[in-house]
Amino acid sequence: MTNMEKWNRLVDSYNRLSGQLEAVVQFIWENDVCQDYFGFPRENVNSQRIVQMGSTSKRADIVLKKDENEECIFELKRTSLTIGLEQLFSYLIQIRTISIGVLAGDKLHVYYYDYMSTDSTELRPHIEIPFEHDNADGEKFIELFNYDSFNRDEIRQWILERDAQIRSERMQRDNSRQNVERIIDTLSETLVIDLLKQHFINEGFPEEDVNHALETRLISVESRPP
């Protein structure tokens, strides 16, 4: 089975999980995803890993291990939920030996957590992967989290590079939208007439003839529905 086929099967599973309890989501990840798709041996999938939080303790949903090293934390939520990031970060902060965290809820959120960084949550390098068929990021996720080839440095590099690319694309879209809005705000009948007048004068027509020609035409600027 290819990595894309594995990802598409994960998407199918998530479509069937709509409205199911988190215990069902946990079962799918422990068995289908971590063992069948990633290839992690059962003993390397540490479910309900106890994390000491001050005087109390909580349980991280899944911690993946390789060569006796804890490599990644998964926080699992129902497919309709967008919460859970702060909980995931709290586990990362307490354990401190793991820098890769994954939140699975409405989407897949793959984070690199730099313990030396003071960035806010939204600025932490991450990739959001919608549960959609033939998603290239989903395919890469399956590839990089494979047990045999799992390498935290390669995962970290993927997250950093993809995060930078996504932010750059978002900035370009925002700049383009702002440019369009400024042009629309500036666009008026007076501006259009002035531009037409300057065009014909530059073509060598006398200004008086240009003014007379423009007076014979109704020029208007109207808004069209989006």
Z-matrix of the N, CA and C atoms (Angstrom, degrees):
N
C 1 1.459
C 2 1.529 1 109.19
N 3 1.322 2 117.15 1 130.43
C 4 1.458 3 120.51 2 179.95
C 5 1.522 4 110.37 3 -75.09
N 6 1.348 5 115.63 4 166.38
C 7 1.458 6 120.17 5 178.37
C 8 1.525 7 111.57 6 -63.32
N 9 1.335 8 116.75 7 -36.82
C 10 1.461 9 119.26 8 178.73
C 11 1.527 10 110.68 9 -67.72
N 12 1.334 11 116.75 10 -38.62
C 13 1.462 12 119.90 11 177.17
C 14 1.524 13 110.74 12 -63.64
N 15 1.327 14 116.63 13 -39.23
C 16 1.469 15 120.16 14 176.49
C 17 1.524 16 110.83 15 -63.23
N 18 1.335 17 115.97 16 -43.80
C 19 1.461 18 119.36 17 178.84
C 20 1.525 19 110.71 18 -61.83
N 21 1.313 20 117.68 19 -44.99
C 22 1.465 21 120.69 20 -179.17
C 23 1.526 22 111.30 21 -62.88
N 24 1.327 23 116.58 22 -34.70
C 25 1.463 24 119.09 23 175.63
C 26 1.528 25 111.15 24 -67.21
N 27 1.338 26 115.99 25 -37.05
C 28 1.467 27 119.56 26 176.31
C 29 1.525 28 110.15 27 -63.35
N 30 1.332 29 116.83 28 -40.91
C 31 1.465 30 120.75 29 176.81
C 32 1.525 31 110.28 30 -61.02
N 33 1.320 32 117.22 31 -44.15
C 34 1.465 33 120.84 32 178.50
C 35 1.528 34 110.64 33 -60.58
N 36 1.321 35 116.50 34 -41.36
C 37 1.463 36 120.33 35 178.45
C 38 1.521 37 110.35 36 -61.46
N 39 1.334 38 116.35 37 -42.22
C 40 1.461 39 119.22 38 -178.66
C 41 1.516 40 111.87 39 -68.00
N 42 1.305 41 116.91 40 -34.41
C 43 1.460 42 119.09 41 176.45
C 44 1.519 43 111.22 42 -63.27
N 45 1.319 44 116.19 43 -33.86
C 46 1.469 45 120.30 44 178.57
C 47 1.522 46 112.18 45 -79.09
N 48 1.338 47 117.35 46 -16.23
C 49 1.460 48 120.79 47 -175.97
C 50 1.526 49 113.19 48 -86.69
N 51 1.312 50 117.26 49 -2.11
C 52 1.465 51 120.59 50 -178.08
C 53 1.525 52 110.97 51 -54.62
N 54 1.330 53 115.94 52 122.77
C 55 1.457 54 121.51 53 178.32
C 56 1.518 55 114.44 54 85.65
N 57 1.341 56 117.44 55 -4.68
C 58 1.456 57 120.47 56 -179.82
C 59 1.532 58 111.16 57 -79.08
N 60 1.330 59 116.15 58 157.18
C 61 1.454 60 121.65 59 178.73
C 62 1.529 61 110.63 60 -71.50
N 63 1.342 62 115.66 61 162.12
C 64 1.454 63 120.11 62 -178.89
C 65 1.523 64 111.96 63 -63.63
N 66 1.323 65 117.48 64 -27.03
C 67 1.470 66 120.22 65 178.08
C 68 1.523 67 111.14 66 -61.77
N 69 1.318 68 117.08 67 -34.71
C 70 1.470 69 121.01 68 178.12
C 71 1.524 70 109.59 69 -70.97
N 72 1.338 71 116.08 70 -42.38
C 73 1.465 72 120.51 71 176.71
C 74 1.527 73 109.89 72 -59.48
N 75 1.335 74 116.04 73 -42.80
C 76 1.462 75 121.24 74 178.40
C 77 1.531 76 110.79 75 -58.56
N 78 1.309 77 117.22 76 -44.53
C 79 1.473 78 121.40 77 -178.59
C 80 1.522 79 110.74 78 -61.63
N 81 1.341 80 116.89 79 -43.22
C 82 1.466 81 120.98 80 -179.35
C 83 1.529 82 110.23 81 -62.07
N 84 1.330 83 117.01 82 -43.95
C 85 1.459 84 119.97 83 -178.02
C 86 1.525 85 111.91 84 -69.84
N 87 1.309 86 117.33 85 -42.08
C 88 1.463 87 120.19 86 -179.79
C 89 1.524 88 111.67 87 -61.45
N 90 1.305 89 117.12 88 -41.12
C 91 1.455 90 121.66 89 -172.31
C 92 1.529 91 113.01 90 -99.21
N 93 1.321 92 117.13 91 -65.08
C 94 1.461 93 119.93 92 -174.84
C 95 1.529 94 112.08 93 -65.18
N 96 1.344 95 116.73 94 -49.75
C 97 1.459 96 119.66 95 -172.08
C 98 1.527 97 111.64 96 -78.89
N 99 1.333 98 116.55 97 -62.42
C 100 1.466 99 119.73 98 -172.81
C 101 1.522 100 112.92 99 -65.79
N 102 1.330 101 117.47 100 -38.52
C 103 1.461 102 119.28 101 -176.95
C 104 1.533 103 112.37 102 -91.68
N 105 1.328 104 117.15 103 -51.84
C 106 1.467 105 119.12 104 -175.15
C 107 1.524 106 112.69 105 -76.32
N 108 1.344 107 117.50 106 -44.94
C 109 1.458 108 120.30 107 -175.49
C 110 1.528 109 112.07 108 -85.29
N 111 1.339 110 117.52 109 -44.86
C 112 1.459 111 120.88 110 179.56
C 113 1.531 112 112.08 111 -82.18
N 114 1.316 113 117.17 112 -26.44
C 115 1.454 114 120.53 113 -179.15
C 116 1.512 115 114.85 114 81.57
N 117 1.343 116 118.17 115 19.70
C 118 1.462 117 120.72 116 177.99
C 119 1.528 118 109.48 117 -76.42
N 120 1.340 119 117.69 118 133.02
C 121 1.462 120 119.52 119 173.87
C 122 1.532 121 110.14 120 -61.10
N 123 1.322 122 115.58 121 151.92
C 124 1.474 123 119.54 122 -177.17
C 125 1.513 124 111.75 123 -55.63
N 126 1.338 125 117.48 124 -38.83
C 127 1.466 126 119.81 125 -177.72
C 128 1.521 127 113.01 126 -70.41
N 129 1.334 128 116.91 127 -11.81
C 130 1.460 129 120.33 128 177.90
C 131 1.524 130 112.52 129 -97.66
N 132 1.314 131 115.96 130 1.44
C 133 1.467 132 121.06 131 176.40
C 134 1.525 133 107.38 132 -105.90
N 135 1.316 134 115.89 133 97.18
C 136 1.465 135 122.07 134 -175.13
C 137 1.524 136 109.09 135 -90.71
N 138 1.322 137 116.25 136 98.40
C 139 1.464 138 120.04 137 179.90
C 140 1.519 139 110.08 138 -88.24
N 141 1.343 140 114.74 139 144.14
C 142 1.468 141 121.91 140 179.39
C 143 1.530 142 110.85 141 58.28
N 144 1.312 143 116.32 142 45.33
C 145 1.463 144 122.78 143 178.94
C 146 1.521 145 109.05 144 -66.22
N 147 1.324 146 117.68 145 126.07
C 148 1.461 147 122.24 146 -177.85
C 149 1.531 148 109.73 147 -73.51
N 150 1.345 149 115.72 148 129.26
C 151 1.458 150 122.40 149 177.87
C 152 1.519 151 108.12 150 -121.58
N 153 1.317 152 116.89 151 122.53
C 154 1.457 153 120.79 152 -179.81
C 155 1.519 154 109.63 153 -76.34
N 156 1.331 155 116.04 154 125.57
C 157 1.465 156 122.22 155 -179.17
C 158 1.528 157 107.74 156 -122.43
N 159 1.325 158 115.27 157 83.45
C 160 1.459 159 118.50 158 -176.25
C 161 1.516 160 110.53 159 68.96
N 162 1.333 161 116.14 160 -124.99
C 163 1.464 162 120.92 161 -179.93
C 164 1.520 163 112.43 162 -86.33
N 165 1.320 164 116.69 163 -5.84
C 166 1.463 165 120.52 164 179.84
C 167 1.527 166 109.78 165 -117.37
N 168 1.301 167 116.21 166 173.71
C 169 1.456 168 120.92 167 177.75
C 170 1.519 169 109.94 168 -134.84
N 171 1.340 170 115.04 169 148.61
C 172 1.455 171 121.58 170 175.76
C 173 1.520 172 108.34 171 -128.68
N 174 1.330 173 115.00 172 174.76
C 175 1.461 174 119.71 173 -176.94
C 176 1.526 175 110.72 174 -121.56
N 177 1.320 176 115.58 175 119.13
C 178 1.459 177 120.42 176 173.41
C 179 1.525 178 108.17 177 -74.72
N 180 1.320 179 116.59 178 139.78
C 181 1.465 180 120.14 179 -172.97
C 182 1.524 181 112.22 180 -59.75
N 183 1.337 182 116.88 181 -52.61
C 184 1.468 183 120.54 182 179.62
C 185 1.526 184 109.48 183 -145.63
N 186 1.312 185 116.26 184 135.18
C 187 1.455 186 122.35 185 169.66
C 188 1.526 187 107.22 186 -123.49
N 189 1.325 188 115.98 187 124.54
C 190 1.463 189 120.97 188 178.81
C 191 1.526 190 110.26 189 -90.63
N 192 1.321 191 115.37 190 138.49
C 193 1.460 192 121.54 191 -179.44
C 194 1.527 193 110.09 192 -122.30
N 195 1.330 194 115.02 193 146.85
C 196 1.459 195 121.30 194 172.60
C 197 1.522 196 108.02 195 -144.24
N 198 1.296 197 116.79 196 130.95
C 199 1.468 198 121.83 197 -178.84
C 200 1.527 199 110.83 198 52.70
N 201 1.312 200 115.36 199 42.31
C 202 1.471 201 123.57 200 178.24
C 203 1.529 202 113.36 201 69.90
N 204 1.322 203 117.41 202 2.90
C 205 1.468 204 120.95 203 178.79
C 206 1.518 205 110.55 204 -101.09
N 207 1.325 206 116.80 205 132.84
C 208 1.461 207 120.74 206 174.20
C 209 1.524 208 108.19 207 -76.72
N 210 1.323 209 116.47 208 125.80
C 211 1.458 210 120.98 209 -169.94
C 212 1.523 211 114.69 210 -111.41
N 213 1.331 212 117.55 211 -31.77
C 214 1.469 213 119.47 212 -170.64
C 215 1.522 214 110.24 213 -156.56
N 216 1.341 215 115.60 214 144.39
C 217 1.459 216 121.98 215 176.25
C 218 1.528 217 108.89 216 -111.61
N 219 1.333 218 115.73 217 135.81
C 220 1.459 219 121.87 218 173.86
C 221 1.526 220 109.02 219 -114.00
N 222 1.321 221 115.68 220 126.97
C 223 1.463 222 121.89 221 171.29
C 224 1.528 223 106.52 222 -109.00
N 225 1.325 224 116.60 223 122.13
C 226 1.463 225 121.95 224 -171.81
C 227 1.518 226 111.02 225 -112.15
N 228 1.331 227 115.62 226 132.15
C 229 1.458 228 122.07 227 178.51
C 230 1.527 229 109.62 228 -129.27
N 231 1.327 230 115.21 229 165.04
C 232 1.464 231 118.43 230 173.64
C 233 1.523 232 109.65 231 -60.06
N 234 1.314 233 116.05 232 152.65
C 235 1.459 234 121.02 233 -171.41
C 236 1.524 235 113.90 234 -64.76
N 237 1.317 236 117.36 235 -14.79
C 238 1.472 237 120.28 236 -179.16
C 239 1.521 238 112.42 237 -93.34
N 240 1.328 239 118.08 238 -4.48
C 241 1.466 240 121.19 239 -171.76
C 242 1.526 241 111.94 240 -98.36
N 243 1.342 242 114.74 241 145.21
C 244 1.461 243 122.12 242 177.39
C 245 1.517 244 111.15 243 -110.70
N 246 1.326 245 118.03 244 0.55
C 247 1.463 246 121.52 245 -177.40
C 248 1.528 247 110.21 246 -89.93
N 249 1.338 248 114.97 247 170.19
C 250 1.452 249 120.32 248 173.94
C 251 1.508 250 114.70 249 121.61
N 252 1.340 251 117.09 250 -10.08
C 253 1.459 252 119.68 251 -175.85
C 254 1.526 253 111.96 252 -66.93
N 255 1.333 254 116.91 253 -43.82
C 256 1.462 255 119.48 254 -179.71
C 257 1.525 256 110.59 255 -63.19
N 258 1.314 257 116.53 256 -36.19
C 259 1.461 258 120.34 257 177.80
C 260 1.526 259 110.62 258 -65.50
N 261 1.339 260 116.02 259 -42.89
C 262 1.459 261 120.18 260 177.13
C 263 1.525 262 110.82 261 -59.84
N 264 1.327 263 116.72 262 -45.69
C 265 1.461 264 120.90 263 -179.45
C 266 1.527 265 111.59 264 -64.27
N 267 1.322 266 116.82 265 -35.82
C 268 1.464 267 119.41 266 179.53
C 269 1.523 268 110.80 267 -63.04
N 270 1.334 269 117.44 268 -36.82
C 271 1.461 270 120.58 269 177.00
C 272 1.529 271 110.27 270 -67.64
N 273 1.331 272 116.64 271 -44.26
C 274 1.458 273 120.33 272 179.67
C 275 1.533 274 110.93 273 -60.47
N 276 1.324 275 116.41 274 -41.85
C 277 1.463 276 120.94 275 -178.86
C 278 1.529 277 110.80 276 -63.95
N 279 1.317 278 116.53 277 -39.66
C 280 1.458 279 120.45 278 -177.22
C 281 1.532 280 111.77 279 -75.02
N 282 1.310 281 118.07 280 -40.91
C 283 1.459 282 120.43 281 -177.64
C 284 1.529 283 111.17 282 -74.82
N 285 1.348 284 116.25 283 -45.89
C 286 1.464 285 123.82 284 171.65
C 287 1.534 286 115.60 285 68.01
N 288 1.291 287 118.79 286 -4.25
C 289 1.467 288 120.08 287 175.98
C 290 1.520 289 111.24 288 -106.06
N 291 1.318 290 117.02 289 -1.43
C 292 1.459 291 122.27 290 -179.11
C 293 1.533 292 108.76 291 -117.20
N 294 1.327 293 116.50 292 130.49
C 295 1.463 294 119.87 293 -179.19
C 296 1.525 295 113.09 294 -114.77
N 297 1.334 296 117.47 295 -2.59
C 298 1.458 297 121.83 296 -179.98
C 299 1.526 298 108.92 297 -109.82
N 300 1.327 299 116.33 298 122.08
C 301 1.460 300 121.16 299 178.49
C 302 1.514 301 110.88 300 -129.46
N 303 1.322 302 115.94 301 141.73
C 304 1.465 303 121.26 302 -179.18
C 305 1.521 304 109.04 303 -127.88
N 306 1.329 305 115.87 304 126.69
C 307 1.462 306 122.55 305 173.65
C 308 1.516 307 107.87 306 -108.06
N 309 1.326 308 116.63 307 121.63
C 310 1.464 309 121.72 308 178.13
C 311 1.512 310 109.04 309 -112.33
N 312 1.335 311 115.31 310 114.64
C 313 1.458 312 121.07 311 178.48
C 314 1.512 313 108.66 312 -147.06
N 315 1.326 314 116.49 313 -112.88
C 316 1.459 315 119.51 314 176.06
C 317 1.525 316 110.90 315 -68.68
N 318 1.322 317 115.41 316 -29.21
C 319 1.457 318 123.24 317 175.30
C 320 1.521 319 108.01 318 -136.75
N 321 1.304 320 115.16 319 178.56
C 322 1.450 321 121.00 320 171.89
C 323 1.527 322 107.52 321 -99.77
N 324 1.325 323 117.25 322 122.47
C 325 1.458 324 122.56 323 -179.52
C 326 1.525 325 107.36 324 -114.62
N 327 1.336 326 117.22 325 112.02
C 328 1.461 327 122.08 326 -176.62
C 329 1.527 328 108.12 327 -108.04
N 330 1.338 329 116.91 328 118.56
C 331 1.458 330 122.51 329 -172.60
C 332 1.523 331 112.23 330 -115.84
N 333 1.333 332 114.16 331 143.97
C 334 1.462 333 120.88 332 163.91
C 335 1.518 334 106.74 333 -105.55
N 336 1.345 335 116.23 334 123.34
C 337 1.455 336 120.48 335 -176.77
C 338 1.522 337 109.65 336 -108.41
N 339 1.344 338 115.10 337 110.37
C 340 1.461 339 122.41 338 177.90
C 341 1.527 340 107.56 339 -92.05
N 342 1.321 341 117.00 340 114.35
C 343 1.463 342 121.13 341 -175.94
C 344 1.524 343 112.77 342 -68.81
N 345 1.320 344 117.31 343 -19.24
C 346 1.469 345 120.86 344 179.98
C 347 1.527 346 111.76 345 -87.86
N 348 1.320 347 117.31 346 -13.05
C 349 1.460 348 121.11 347 -176.51
C 350 1.526 349 111.27 348 -80.82
N 351 1.323 350 115.57 349 146.56
C 352 1.464 351 121.68 350 175.26
C 353 1.530 352 111.28 351 -109.19
N 354 1.320 353 116.78 352 13.45
C 355 1.462 354 120.86 353 -178.73
C 356 1.533 355 110.66 354 -62.39
N 357 1.316 356 115.61 355 149.49
C 358 1.457 357 121.00 356 175.20
C 359 1.522 358 109.41 357 -70.30
N 360 1.320 359 115.82 358 168.96
C 361 1.467 360 120.93 359 -175.77
C 362 1.519 361 111.95 360 -55.46
N 363 1.341 362 117.65 361 -45.57
C 364 1.461 363 120.16 362 -174.47
C 365 1.530 364 112.73 363 -69.72
N 366 1.345 365 117.40 364 -17.56
C 367 1.454 366 120.20 365 -179.64
C 368 1.522 367 112.64 366 -95.37
N 369 1.337 368 117.65 367 -5.01
C 370 1.460 369 120.00 368 177.98
C 371 1.532 370 109.57 369 -66.61
N 372 1.331 371 118.08 370 135.38
C 373 1.472 372 119.84 371 179.69
C 374 1.524 373 111.25 372 -58.27
N 375 1.313 374 116.08 373 128.84
C 376 1.458 375 120.12 374 -179.05
C 377 1.525 376 110.56 375 -161.08
N 378 1.320 377 114.47 376 167.01
C 379 1.458 378 121.72 377 175.55
C 380 1.519 379 107.97 378 -129.68
N 381 1.319 380 116.68 379 130.34
C 382 1.459 381 121.74 380 173.76
C 383 1.529 382 108.35 381 -100.14
N 384 1.325 383 115.90 382 124.81
C 385 1.456 384 120.31 383 -177.33
C 386 1.519 385 109.43 384 -120.13
N 387 1.322 386 118.70 385 106.62
C 388 1.469 387 120.09 386 176.14
C 389 1.530 388 110.71 387 -63.65
N 390 1.317 389 115.59 388 148.29
C 391 1.466 390 119.58 389 177.35
C 392 1.524 391 108.50 390 -80.43
N 393 1.330 392 114.78 391 79.70
C 394 1.457 393 122.71 392 -178.92
C 395 1.515 394 109.29 393 -127.86
N 396 1.318 395 116.77 394 144.68
C 397 1.460 396 121.22 395 179.95
C 398 1.535 397 111.12 396 -61.88
N 399 1.331 398 115.10 397 147.52
C 400 1.468 399 123.42 398 173.90
C 401 1.529 400 112.64 399 58.90
N 402 1.327 401 116.33 400 32.50
C 403 1.459 402 121.13 401 177.94
C 404 1.530 403 108.80 402 -81.70
N 405 1.331 404 116.95 403 122.08
C 406 1.467 405 121.25 404 -176.01
C 407 1.530 406 111.46 405 -63.45
N 408 1.336 407 117.13 406 -37.39
C 409 1.464 408 119.89 407 177.22
C 410 1.524 409 110.70 408 -66.62
N 411 1.316 410 116.74 409 -36.19
C 412 1.453 411 120.18 410 177.04
C 413 1.516 412 111.39 411 -64.37
N 414 1.321 413 116.29 412 -41.85
C 415 1.466 414 120.66 413 177.41
C 416 1.522 415 110.35 414 -61.09
N 417 1.346 416 116.42 415 -43.37
C 418 1.469 417 120.44 416 -179.92
C 419 1.521 418 110.77 417 -66.36
N 420 1.310 419 116.71 418 -36.29
C 421 1.468 420 121.54 419 177.23
C 422 1.530 421 110.18 420 -59.17
N 423 1.311 422 117.03 421 -48.17
C 424 1.463 423 121.05 422 179.28
C 425 1.530 424 109.97 423 -61.60
N 426 1.321 425 116.89 424 -42.62
C 427 1.472 426 121.45 425 -178.59
C 428 1.531 427 111.70 426 -61.61
N 429 1.340 428 116.62 427 -48.85
C 430 1.455 429 120.48 428 -173.43
C 431 1.526 430 112.96 429 -73.69
N 432 1.332 431 117.47 430 -26.34
C 433 1.458 432 120.11 431 -177.94
C 434 1.534 433 112.14 432 -92.94
N 435 1.318 434 116.94 433 10.78
C 436 1.459 435 120.83 434 175.48
C 437 1.525 436 109.96 435 -66.85
N 438 1.319 437 116.57 436 136.10
C 439 1.463 438 121.52 437 -174.46
C 440 1.527 439 112.40 438 -58.00
N 441 1.302 440 117.35 439 -45.85
C 442 1.466 441 120.70 440 -174.41
C 443 1.518 442 112.49 441 -64.70
N 444 1.326 443 117.17 442 -34.54
C 445 1.466 444 120.44 443 -175.79
C 446 1.528 445 113.04 444 -110.22
N 447 1.341 446 117.17 445 7.93
C 448 1.462 447 120.58 446 -175.73
C 449 1.526 448 110.53 447 -57.61
N 450 1.339 449 115.10 448 126.04
C 451 1.460 450 121.27 449 179.52
C 452 1.521 451 107.86 450 -145.10
N 453 1.321 452 116.11 451 114.15
C 454 1.469 453 118.69 452 -174.09
C 455 1.525 454 112.58 453 -63.97
N 456 1.353 455 117.58 454 -30.95
C 457 1.463 456 119.87 455 178.54
C 458 1.525 457 111.23 456 -66.93
N 459 1.342 458 116.74 457 -39.66
C 460 1.461 459 119.96 458 178.31
C 461 1.525 460 110.90 459 -67.86
N 462 1.322 461 116.94 460 -37.93
C 463 1.470 462 120.24 461 177.40
C 464 1.518 463 109.90 462 -66.19
N 465 1.320 464 116.08 463 -43.58
C 466 1.470 465 120.65 464 177.70
C 467 1.526 466 110.30 465 -58.49
N 468 1.340 467 117.71 466 -45.81
C 469 1.459 468 121.09 467 -178.77
C 470 1.521 469 111.12 468 -63.69
N 471 1.314 470 116.69 469 -40.75
C 472 1.473 471 120.74 470 177.69
C 473 1.521 472 110.68 471 -60.65
N 474 1.322 473 117.16 472 -46.09
C 475 1.459 474 120.91 473 -178.97
C 476 1.524 475 110.50 474 -62.89
N 477 1.341 476 117.04 475 -45.55
C 478 1.462 477 120.57 476 -177.96
C 479 1.529 478 111.28 477 -63.56
N 480 1.328 479 116.91 478 -45.38
C 481 1.464 480 120.28 479 -177.52
C 482 1.527 481 111.63 480 -69.60
N 483 1.314 482 116.54 481 -42.78
C 484 1.471 483 119.78 482 -178.83
C 485 1.526 484 110.34 483 -68.95
N 486 1.332 485 116.64 484 -37.82
C 487 1.464 486 120.61 485 177.91
C 488 1.523 487 110.60 486 -62.07
N 489 1.339 488 116.59 487 -44.79
C 490 1.469 489 120.50 488 178.91
C 491 1.526 490 110.96 489 -62.58
N 492 1.330 491 117.11 490 -40.47
C 493 1.464 492 121.31 491 179.37
C 494 1.527 493 110.69 492 -64.40
N 495 1.322 494 116.86 493 -45.00
C 496 1.465 495 121.24 494 -178.89
C 497 1.522 496 110.50 495 -63.57
N 498 1.330 497 116.56 496 -42.82
C 499 1.474 498 119.85 497 179.56
C 500 1.516 499 111.31 498 -65.02
N 501 1.346 500 116.93 499 -38.09
C 502 1.464 501 120.68 500 178.27
C 503 1.523 502 110.84 501 -65.24
N 504 1.329 503 116.95 502 -44.11
C 505 1.463 504 120.59 503 178.39
C 506 1.520 505 111.04 504 -63.41
N 507 1.329 506 116.63 505 -39.77
C 508 1.462 507 120.23 506 179.05
C 509 1.525 508 110.82 507 -64.90
N 510 1.344 509 116.25 508 -40.11
C 511 1.461 510 120.28 509 178.62
C 512 1.527 511 110.87 510 -64.15
N 513 1.332 512 116.76 511 -40.73
C 514 1.462 513 120.25 512 178.38
C 515 1.523 514 111.34 513 -63.33
N 516 1.339 515 116.66 514 -41.22
C 517 1.467 516 119.81 515 177.69
C 518 1.523 517 110.86 516 -64.79
N 519 1.335 518 116.18 517 -41.23
C 520 1.468 519 119.71 518 179.81
C 521 1.523 520 110.68 519 -64.78
N 522 1.336 521 116.90 520 -42.40
C 523 1.467 522 120.47 521 178.89
C 524 1.525 523 110.82 522 -63.72
N 525 1.329 524 116.40 523 -41.84
C 526 1.463 525 120.35 524 179.13
C 527 1.521 526 110.66 525 -62.65
N 528 1.337 527 116.52 526 -43.89
C 529 1.459 528 119.78 527 179.55
C 530 1.532 529 111.50 528 -63.30
N 531 1.336 530 116.24 529 -40.65
C 532 1.464 531 119.97 530 178.85
C 533 1.525 532 111.19 531 -65.61
N 534 1.339 533 116.37 532 -38.44
C 535 1.466 534 119.53 533 177.79
C 536 1.522 535 110.87 534 -62.67
N 537 1.321 536 116.43 535 -45.15
C 538 1.468 537 120.46 536 179.01
C 539 1.519 538 110.43 537 -61.20
N 540 1.326 539 117.22 538 -42.43
C 541 1.466 540 120.82 539 -179.72
C 542 1.527 541 111.25 540 -63.80
N 543 1.351 542 116.66 541 -40.16
C 544 1.466 543 119.74 542 178.82
C 545 1.526 544 111.16 543 -66.49
N 546 1.344 545 116.22 544 -40.04
C 547 1.468 546 119.55 545 178.63
C 548 1.521 547 110.18 546 -63.51
N 549 1.326 548 116.93 547 -44.07
C 550 1.467 549 121.08 548 -179.63
C 551 1.523 550 110.48 549 -62.28
N 552 1.339 551 115.78 550 -42.46
C 553 1.470 552 119.81 551 179.95
C 554 1.527 553 111.62 552 -63.94
N 555 1.333 554 116.27 553 -32.55
C 556 1.468 555 120.99 554 -177.50
C 557 1.528 556 112.20 555 -84.00
N 558 1.325 557 115.85 556 -28.09
C 559 1.462 558 120.68 557 -174.47
C 560 1.530 559 111.15 558 -65.94
N 561 1.326 560 115.44 559 125.92
C 562 1.464 561 121.26 560 179.71
C 563 1.521 562 109.26 561 -149.76
N 564 1.328 563 115.38 562 167.83
C 565 1.465 564 119.56 563 178.51
C 566 1.521 565 110.74 564 -63.13
N 567 1.326 566 116.47 565 -39.29
C 568 1.470 567 120.58 566 -179.72
C 569 1.517 568 110.35 567 -61.96
N 570 1.338 569 116.47 568 -43.45
C 571 1.467 570 120.31 569 179.84
C 572 1.519 571 110.50 570 -63.70
N 573 1.317 572 117.72 571 -43.83
C 574 1.464 573 121.06 572 -179.78
C 575 1.519 574 110.77 573 -61.83
N 576 1.322 575 116.99 574 -44.46
C 577 1.475 576 120.76 575 -179.73
C 578 1.527 577 110.44 576 -63.90
N 579 1.345 578 116.25 577 -43.25
C 580 1.469 579 119.98 578 179.69
C 581 1.532 580 111.19 579 -62.16
N 582 1.340 581 116.83 580 -40.37
C 583 1.457 582 120.47 581 179.53
C 584 1.519 583 111.32 582 -66.87
N 585 1.334 584 116.38 583 -42.02
C 586 1.462 585 119.68 584 177.56
C 587 1.531 586 111.16 585 -64.03
N 588 1.303 587 115.52 586 -41.36
C 589 1.464 588 119.97 587 -179.89
C 590 1.526 589 110.60 588 -61.80
N 591 1.345 590 116.17 589 -45.44
C 592 1.457 591 120.12 590 -179.26
C 593 1.524 592 111.21 591 -65.30
N 594 1.347 593 115.73 592 -36.26
C 595 1.456 594 120.42 593 179.03
C 596 1.532 595 111.23 594 -60.41
N 597 1.333 596 116.80 595 -49.23
C 598 1.458 597 119.69 596 -176.34
C 599 1.525 598 111.53 597 -72.05
N 600 1.331 599 117.50 598 -32.91
C 601 1.475 600 119.04 599 175.41
C 602 1.524 601 110.01 600 -64.78
N 603 1.362 602 116.12 601 -40.86
C 604 1.472 603 119.32 602 177.40
C 605 1.524 604 111.49 603 -64.37
N 606 1.334 605 116.66 604 -25.32
C 607 1.465 606 120.52 605 177.45
C 608 1.527 607 112.14 606 -79.39
N 609 1.342 608 117.13 607 -4.81
C 610 1.458 609 120.62 608 175.24
C 611 1.514 610 115.26 609 104.12
N 612 1.332 611 118.22 610 3.29
C 613 1.458 612 120.51 611 178.99
C 614 1.532 613 109.65 612 -79.29
N 615 1.335 614 117.11 613 141.15
C 616 1.466 615 120.14 614 176.83
C 617 1.537 616 110.57 615 -61.45
N 618 1.318 617 115.56 616 143.40
C 619 1.473 618 120.02 617 -176.50
C 620 1.525 619 110.53 618 -60.36
N 621 1.341 620 117.66 619 -38.29
C 622 1.463 621 120.44 620 -178.73
C 623 1.525 622 110.85 621 -62.57
N 624 1.351 623 117.35 622 -40.24
C 625 1.463 624 120.90 623 179.11
C 626 1.531 625 110.90 624 -69.07
N 627 1.300 626 115.78 625 -36.98
C 628 1.471 627 119.74 626 178.68
C 629 1.521 628 109.63 627 -63.89
N 630 1.336 629 116.98 628 -46.64
C 631 1.469 630 120.54 629 179.94
C 632 1.520 631 110.90 630 -60.03
N 633 1.326 632 115.81 631 -41.91
C 634 1.459 633 119.29 632 -178.89
C 635 1.534 634 110.75 633 -65.70
N 636 1.327 635 116.68 634 -40.89
C 637 1.464 636 120.47 635 179.68
C 638 1.526 637 111.00 636 -64.26
N 639 1.315 638 116.40 637 -43.08
C 640 1.463 639 119.67 638 -178.33
C 641 1.531 640 112.12 639 -67.97
N 642 1.335 641 116.29 640 -29.99
C 643 1.462 642 119.79 641 179.19
C 644 1.524 643 111.85 642 -68.42
N 645 1.352 644 116.34 643 -19.90
C 646 1.469 645 119.48 644 -178.60
C 647 1.527 646 112.30 645 -88.39
N 648 1.322 647 117.11 646 -2.44
C 649 1.460 648 121.42 647 -178.28
C 650 1.531 649 110.07 648 -119.55
N 651 1.319 650 115.60 649 136.95
C 652 1.461 651 120.87 650 175.19
C 653 1.523 652 108.73 651 -86.32
N 654 1.298 653 116.10 652 113.91
C 655 1.462 654 121.64 653 -179.82
C 656 1.520 655 108.61 654 -113.39
N 657 1.338 656 116.39 655 123.01
C 658 1.460 657 120.39 656 -178.38
C 659 1.529 658 110.21 657 -137.01
N 660 1.322 659 114.77 658 154.65
C 661 1.460 660 121.83 659 176.96
C 662 1.512 661 107.10 660 -116.72
N 663 1.332 662 117.01 661 117.25
C 664 1.457 663 121.84 662 -178.04
C 665 1.520 664 110.71 663 -120.50
N 666 1.303 665 115.71 664 149.67
C 667 1.472 666 120.96 665 176.93
C 668 1.517 667 109.86 666 -85.95
N 669 1.327 668 115.56 667 136.56
C 670 1.452 669 120.93 668 175.88
C 671 1.529 670 109.12 669 -103.29
N 672 1.310 671 117.06 670 147.45
C 673 1.471 672 118.76 671 176.87
C 674 1.522 673 109.41 672 -64.20
N 675 1.354 674 117.61 673 143.91
C 676 1.461 675 120.50 674 -178.76
C 677 1.521 676 111.12 675 -63.78
